[in-house]
Amino acid sequence: MNYSVCCEKFGGRYRTDQLIREGKLFKVATGLYSDTPDWSDIEVVLAKYPNAVVTLQSAYYYYELSDSIPEVFHLATDRDASKIYDERIVQHFMPKGTIGIGVVASKFMSDEISRIFDKERLLIETARNKTKLPYDLYKEVIESFRRIKETLYPSKLTDYLESFPKRDSILRTIESEVF
């Protein structure tokens, strides 16, 4: 929570500052505070950028679709969103009206992730970004999707694709490479 939310929750600036001094409220990042000391990096990043969604390489790692641990966080934002100036983040701009499609909250390992694309949406993003992803990573992820294709919902895929430009091309890629 940010400082103003803390002040509102705890009854003012004095009380908030007192809780920080007493060690009952923790500063986890500039402008972000928590009543628990343990925050993962991804939780801090998503708290700092509340309109962003975990995607591509970061999501592959959390869903165990790739063995590669990403060095930066890959976040999707709306096309009209401001540029994120943070060296730890790679920002991916989404087509208008698609940022909210397939967003879920989930727990992975010890991380509580409040906004990540589900596997169906991630498959669409993989097909959309086929030429932008490193070839070896793309092949590894597609192979992982083939292994879990029974757990994917084709009806979700077709529903999601209705909102995307070039949906026929994306669908052909998915059908030929995964199903």
Backbone bond lengths (Angstrom), bond angles and torsions (degrees), N, CA, C in turn:
res aa  C-N    CA-C-N  psi(-1)  N-CA   C-N-CA  omega(-1)  CA-C   N-CA-C  phi
1 M - - - 1.443 - - 1.520 108.53 -
2 N 1.305 115.61 150.92 1.461 117.94 179.93 1.532 109.96 -84.73
3 Y 1.327 115.23 173.57 1.465 120.74 -173.60 1.532 112.45 -60.60
4 S 1.333 117.33 -41.68 1.471 119.32 -178.76 1.529 111.37 -66.16
5 V 1.324 117.66 -34.74 1.471 120.90 176.18 1.528 109.62 -67.24
6 C 1.330 116.48 -40.04 1.473 120.75 176.91 1.530 110.52 -60.34
7 C 1.334 116.21 -46.13 1.466 120.45 -179.74 1.522 110.73 -59.98
8 E 1.318 115.97 -41.35 1.467 120.89 179.53 1.528 110.69 -67.17
9 K 1.320 116.40 -43.37 1.461 121.97 -176.95 1.527 112.53 -68.96
10 F 1.343 116.26 -40.59 1.461 120.27 -173.50 1.522 114.08 -100.69
11 G 1.314 118.25 3.31 1.456 120.16 173.58 1.516 115.92 90.61
12 G 1.307 117.28 31.38 1.461 118.72 173.52 1.511 114.28 121.45
13 R 1.333 114.25 170.50 1.464 121.90 -177.07 1.527 111.66 -66.71
14 Y 1.324 116.49 -42.22 1.454 120.30 -177.99 1.531 110.21 -59.57
15 R 1.320 116.42 -49.35 1.467 121.15 -177.95 1.536 110.55 -64.88
16 T 1.323 117.63 -39.45 1.464 121.67 178.09 1.523 110.43 -62.85
17 D 1.325 117.32 -48.09 1.466 121.09 178.52 1.526 111.41 -62.05
18 Q 1.336 116.06 -37.04 1.462 120.65 178.84 1.540 109.98 -63.91
19 L 1.333 117.28 -43.35 1.468 120.99 179.13 1.532 111.04 -64.05
20 I 1.322 117.02 -35.55 1.467 120.63 177.41 1.528 109.58 -66.00
21 R 1.328 116.87 -45.76 1.467 120.87 179.25 1.529 112.01 -63.08
22 E 1.320 117.05 -37.40 1.467 121.91 -179.47 1.527 112.55 -75.92
23 G 1.325 117.50 -10.18 1.462 120.40 -179.31 1.514 113.87 80.94
24 K 1.322 116.28 19.65 1.467 120.44 178.17 1.528 111.88 -98.19
25 L 1.323 115.21 -12.33 1.459 122.25 176.33 1.523 106.22 -131.19
26 F 1.334 116.37 131.65 1.452 120.85 -171.93 1.526 111.47 -115.14
27 K 1.327 115.00 137.96 1.459 120.16 174.48 1.524 106.83 -86.54
28 V 1.348 116.76 115.09 1.464 120.03 -177.73 1.526 112.07 -97.95
29 A 1.317 117.13 -20.39 1.471 123.06 176.47 1.519 106.75 -166.58
30 T 1.309 116.44 171.08 1.456 120.22 178.73 1.530 109.72 -57.01
31 G 1.322 115.40 118.06 1.458 120.56 178.47 1.514 115.58 80.43
32 L 1.338 118.59 2.04 1.470 122.05 -179.41 1.525 110.56 -120.74
33 Y 1.318 115.05 132.39 1.459 121.72 -177.99 1.515 109.76 -131.16
34 S 1.327 115.57 155.24 1.457 120.86 -179.99 1.514 109.11 -147.65
35 D 1.326 115.41 153.69 1.457 118.98 175.16 1.530 111.39 -90.36
36 T 1.346 116.78 0.84 1.461 121.40 172.74 1.531 108.38 -119.80
37 P 1.335 117.86 139.96 1.461 119.92 -175.24 1.529 114.25 -78.76
38 D 1.319 117.18 -17.48 1.463 120.71 -173.34 1.526 112.07 -98.22
39 W 1.298 114.96 103.35 1.462 122.07 175.08 1.512 107.81 -125.41
40 S 1.322 116.68 133.81 1.461 118.83 176.01 1.529 108.91 -81.28
41 D 1.305 115.81 162.68 1.464 120.35 -179.97 1.524 111.62 -59.22
42 I 1.327 117.15 -39.96 1.470 120.05 -178.17 1.525 111.04 -66.10
43 E 1.321 117.05 -36.43 1.464 120.08 177.78 1.526 111.03 -65.74
44 V 1.323 116.72 -39.19 1.461 121.16 178.26 1.529 109.82 -65.25
45 V 1.325 116.92 -45.13 1.467 121.29 -179.60 1.529 110.62 -61.54
46 L 1.325 117.34 -44.93 1.471 119.82 -179.79 1.529 111.87 -68.97
47 A 1.319 117.38 -29.59 1.467 119.76 175.67 1.532 110.57 -70.46
48 K 1.331 116.81 -36.92 1.462 120.67 179.08 1.526 112.08 -71.39
49 Y 1.330 116.87 -30.66 1.464 122.20 -178.29 1.527 108.89 -124.27
50 P 1.328 117.03 80.15 1.470 121.37 -171.74 1.527 115.45 -68.70
51 N 1.322 118.75 -12.13 1.463 120.43 179.05 1.520 112.71 -102.13
52 A 1.325 117.32 6.84 1.463 122.16 -178.30 1.532 110.15 -96.72
53 V 1.343 114.81 155.26 1.458 122.33 -178.94 1.531 108.51 -129.24
54 V 1.327 117.07 137.50 1.461 121.52 178.31 1.526 109.07 -68.04
55 T 1.330 116.59 130.61 1.465 121.26 -176.82 1.521 111.96 -143.00
56 L 1.310 115.66 176.33 1.461 126.92 174.70 1.527 113.77 39.42
57 Q 1.337 119.99 -124.75 1.457 121.35 -170.21 1.526 113.42 -54.64
58 S 1.319 117.55 -38.71 1.471 119.78 179.01 1.524 110.52 -66.49
59 A 1.317 116.81 -43.48 1.466 120.58 179.12 1.531 110.88 -68.13
60 Y 1.333 117.91 -37.78 1.475 120.40 177.15 1.520 110.04 -56.57
61 Y 1.320 115.19 -42.87 1.460 119.73 -179.61 1.532 111.02 -64.04
62 Y 1.320 117.59 -47.13 1.461 120.11 -177.52 1.524 112.33 -66.99
63 Y 1.328 117.52 -35.70 1.464 120.84 177.97 1.530 112.31 -83.52
64 E 1.319 117.49 1.17 1.461 124.29 -179.29 1.528 111.73 59.20
65 L 1.329 115.40 37.78 1.467 121.36 175.22 1.528 110.48 -89.94
66 S 1.320 116.23 -11.97 1.457 122.12 179.39 1.526 108.70 -144.66
67 D 1.323 114.93 147.84 1.461 120.28 177.23 1.520 112.09 -84.68
68 S 1.321 116.29 -13.47 1.463 121.35 -176.15 1.525 111.11 -73.78
69 I 1.309 115.60 127.92 1.461 120.63 174.81 1.525 106.50 -89.77
70 P 1.323 117.25 116.90 1.468 118.45 -177.78 1.527 111.51 -67.73
71 E 1.322 115.17 142.27 1.463 120.67 179.38 1.519 111.87 -81.49
72 V 1.336 116.46 -20.00 1.461 122.81 178.91 1.529 108.33 -130.26
73 F 1.321 116.06 164.78 1.459 121.11 177.25 1.519 108.82 -90.44
74 H 1.331 116.14 132.66 1.460 121.29 176.91 1.521 107.78 -101.65
75 L 1.326 115.18 115.25 1.460 121.38 -177.04 1.524 110.51 -121.54
76 A 1.310 115.49 138.29 1.459 121.75 175.60 1.525 108.42 -97.86
77 T 1.328 115.06 139.01 1.461 120.83 175.50 1.520 108.20 -135.28
78 D 1.305 115.34 165.40 1.458 120.65 176.16 1.526 109.30 -63.97
79 R 1.300 115.87 151.43 1.470 121.24 -178.84 1.529 112.38 -55.63
80 D 1.336 117.63 -33.30 1.461 121.94 -177.34 1.530 113.71 -89.23
81 A 1.320 117.45 2.76 1.469 120.56 -178.06 1.527 110.65 -69.92
82 S 1.303 114.95 155.08 1.464 120.36 175.96 1.526 110.00 -67.37
83 K 1.302 115.46 151.75 1.461 121.07 177.17 1.525 108.87 -67.19
84 I 1.320 116.23 137.07 1.458 121.82 177.16 1.528 107.58 -91.91
85 Y 1.316 115.42 118.06 1.464 121.23 178.79 1.523 108.86 -100.02
86 D 1.300 115.42 82.43 1.456 122.08 179.75 1.523 106.51 -148.06
87 E 1.308 116.88 121.28 1.460 120.65 -175.13 1.522 113.28 -66.21
88 R 1.322 117.32 -15.16 1.468 121.01 178.35 1.522 112.78 -85.53
89 I 1.337 117.77 -2.26 1.461 121.32 -171.95 1.518 111.40 -125.55
90 V 1.343 115.09 134.95 1.460 122.09 168.46 1.520 105.31 -107.45
91 Q 1.317 116.17 120.87 1.458 121.88 -176.06 1.525 109.48 -97.08
92 H 1.339 115.48 133.08 1.464 122.33 177.07 1.527 107.34 -117.38
93 F 1.317 116.34 120.14 1.461 121.09 -179.33 1.524 109.39 -85.59
94 M 1.324 116.34 130.63 1.461 122.34 -177.89 1.532 111.04 -98.66
95 P 1.345 116.20 152.20 1.461 118.73 176.20 1.528 110.97 -59.90
96 K 1.318 115.27 151.96 1.475 121.11 -179.13 1.529 111.72 -50.85
97 G 1.318 115.78 133.74 1.460 121.61 174.89 1.513 115.68 77.77
98 T 1.329 118.91 8.44 1.465 119.54 -177.62 1.526 114.15 -111.79
99 I 1.305 118.67 -8.59 1.469 121.04 -174.12 1.536 112.38 -63.05
100 G 1.311 118.83 -31.75 1.460 120.70 -177.79 1.514 114.83 -87.24
101 I 1.315 117.80 -4.36 1.468 121.39 -176.95 1.522 110.27 -77.42
102 G 1.330 116.34 124.54 1.457 121.19 175.29 1.512 115.36 74.53
103 V 1.321 117.76 22.69 1.466 120.57 179.37 1.528 108.63 -88.48
104 V 1.330 115.54 129.97 1.466 121.36 179.59 1.526 109.36 -133.21
105 A 1.318 115.58 164.14 1.463 122.10 171.55 1.523 106.31 -108.98
106 S 1.314 116.04 140.55 1.453 118.27 -177.44 1.519 111.14 -156.41
107 K 1.333 114.89 163.06 1.458 120.72 176.46 1.524 107.24 -110.58
108 F 1.321 115.05 126.48 1.454 121.93 178.91 1.509 107.22 -124.82
109 M 1.320 115.68 125.47 1.454 120.24 -178.73 1.534 107.75 51.84
110 S 1.318 118.11 -116.42 1.463 119.59 179.37 1.526 111.58 -105.64
111 D 1.341 117.37 3.81 1.461 120.99 -176.29 1.529 111.83 -97.85
112 E 1.309 114.51 132.73 1.459 121.64 173.94 1.523 106.16 -97.25
113 I 1.326 117.24 109.45 1.464 121.05 -176.77 1.522 108.44 -106.04
114 S 1.327 115.44 118.27 1.460 120.31 -173.85 1.522 113.56 -81.19
115 R 1.337 117.94 -23.50 1.461 120.33 -179.07 1.529 110.20 -144.84
116 I 1.329 115.22 106.88 1.461 121.93 177.27 1.523 107.10 -142.60
117 F 1.327 117.14 145.36 1.459 119.81 176.96 1.523 109.33 -69.55
118 D 1.348 116.28 141.05 1.463 119.38 175.19 1.532 108.99 -70.96
119 K 1.324 116.88 173.28 1.460 120.77 -173.23 1.529 112.27 -64.06
120 E 1.323 116.95 -35.91 1.461 119.74 179.29 1.530 110.93 -64.69
121 R 1.316 116.63 -45.64 1.459 119.91 178.64 1.530 110.34 -66.71
122 L 1.307 116.53 -36.06 1.463 120.69 178.51 1.533 110.50 -64.56
123 L 1.318 117.31 -36.98 1.459 120.87 175.96 1.529 110.72 -63.44
124 I 1.316 116.82 -40.85 1.470 120.87 176.25 1.524 110.13 -62.17
125 E 1.326 117.13 -45.49 1.465 120.58 179.26 1.525 111.42 -63.56
126 T 1.318 116.83 -35.67 1.463 120.66 177.50 1.526 109.97 -63.83
127 A 1.324 117.15 -45.85 1.466 121.05 178.78 1.533 110.83 -65.52
128 R 1.329 117.66 -39.90 1.471 121.22 178.91 1.524 111.80 -63.94
129 N 1.320 116.94 -34.10 1.464 122.09 -175.09 1.525 113.01 -105.39
130 K 1.319 116.61 21.70 1.468 122.48 -176.55 1.529 112.60 -49.96
131 T 1.303 117.19 -45.42 1.472 119.90 -176.37 1.526 112.88 -82.07
132 K 1.323 117.43 -14.24 1.468 120.56 -179.09 1.524 112.73 -91.37
133 L 1.330 116.41 -20.26 1.466 120.67 -179.27 1.529 110.16 -84.04
134 P 1.332 117.21 148.50 1.467 118.56 173.44 1.531 109.71 -58.41
135 Y 1.327 116.30 138.65 1.469 121.72 -173.97 1.526 112.14 -54.85
136 D 1.337 117.55 -46.54 1.474 120.72 -178.14 1.525 111.35 -63.24
137 L 1.310 116.68 -40.72 1.466 120.38 178.39 1.524 109.94 -65.17
138 Y 1.317 116.96 -44.95 1.474 120.69 179.52 1.523 110.44 -57.24
139 K 1.319 117.28 -47.64 1.468 120.93 -179.39 1.532 111.13 -63.19
140 E 1.332 117.12 -41.74 1.465 121.20 179.13 1.531 110.97 -61.67
141 V 1.316 116.07 -44.37 1.466 120.80 -178.39 1.524 111.08 -68.71
142 I 1.322 117.32 -43.08 1.471 120.62 178.68 1.528 110.00 -62.14
143 E 1.322 117.06 -40.49 1.465 120.55 176.61 1.534 110.73 -62.21
144 S 1.309 117.03 -39.41 1.466 120.73 177.02 1.533 110.97 -65.07
145 F 1.315 116.42 -41.88 1.471 119.42 177.03 1.531 111.09 -62.77
146 R 1.329 117.26 -36.49 1.477 120.05 177.09 1.526 110.33 -62.02
147 R 1.330 116.05 -40.73 1.476 119.87 -179.20 1.523 112.03 -65.49
148 I 1.343 117.56 -30.75 1.471 119.88 -176.05 1.525 112.75 -107.58
149 K 1.332 117.39 15.37 1.469 119.46 -173.42 1.537 113.20 -60.22
150 E 1.330 117.51 -24.71 1.472 119.51 177.94 1.526 111.91 -68.98
151 T 1.333 117.16 -22.38 1.470 120.31 -179.45 1.533 112.36 -89.99
152 L 1.332 116.81 -7.77 1.469 120.71 179.54 1.524 110.13 -85.54
153 Y 1.311 116.28 151.45 1.461 122.03 -179.78 1.527 109.72 -106.45
154 P 1.346 117.80 105.06 1.469 120.28 -179.95 1.533 112.96 -58.69
155 S 1.329 117.26 -30.66 1.473 119.58 179.55 1.534 110.74 -66.32
156 K 1.339 116.76 -36.26 1.463 120.12 175.85 1.528 109.98 -63.48
157 L 1.332 115.41 -43.92 1.462 119.84 -179.90 1.523 111.15 -57.23
158 T 1.321 116.61 -48.45 1.474 119.20 -178.36 1.522 111.17 -67.15
159 D 1.326 117.34 -37.39 1.471 119.83 176.76 1.521 110.92 -63.68
160 Y 1.328 116.54 -45.27 1.457 121.18 -179.77 1.531 111.07 -63.07
161 L 1.320 116.41 -41.59 1.469 121.00 -175.38 1.525 113.17 -64.63
162 E 1.323 117.49 -21.83 1.467 120.80 179.64 1.522 111.94 -56.44
163 S 1.319 117.14 -29.18 1.472 121.36 -175.66 1.525 114.18 -91.69
164 F 1.328 117.51 -3.33 1.462 120.04 -173.93 1.525 112.83 -101.38
165 P 1.331 115.56 140.85 1.465 117.81 169.39 1.534 108.25 -69.89
166 K 1.306 117.33 152.88 1.474 123.53 -179.98 1.524 112.23 59.69
167 R 1.340 116.19 34.57 1.465 120.20 -176.59 1.522 113.04 -62.81
168 D 1.346 117.48 -33.29 1.466 119.59 -179.80 1.526 111.30 -65.71
169 S 1.310 116.40 -40.52 1.466 121.38 178.17 1.530 110.57 -65.22
170 I 1.314 116.30 -42.84 1.478 120.92 179.29 1.524 109.71 -63.39
171 L 1.327 116.89 -44.28 1.466 121.45 -179.30 1.528 111.02 -63.68
172 R 1.331 117.42 -41.93 1.474 120.45 177.81 1.535 110.58 -60.60
173 T 1.318 116.63 -42.78 1.457 120.62 178.94 1.526 110.50 -61.29
174 I 1.321 116.76 -46.62 1.473 121.22 -179.23 1.508 110.51 -63.20
175 E 1.329 117.83 -46.05 1.462 121.33 -178.89 1.521 111.91 -63.56
176 S 1.317 117.64 -40.82 1.469 119.64 -176.92 1.523 112.25 -77.51
177 E 1.323 118.12 -29.91 1.456 119.51 -173.95 1.539 114.09 -97.42
178 V 1.327 117.02 -27.74 1.472 118.92 -174.96 1.526 112.59 -113.86
179 F 1.322 117.08 -50.02 1.479 119.25 -174.26 1.472 111.00 -94.87
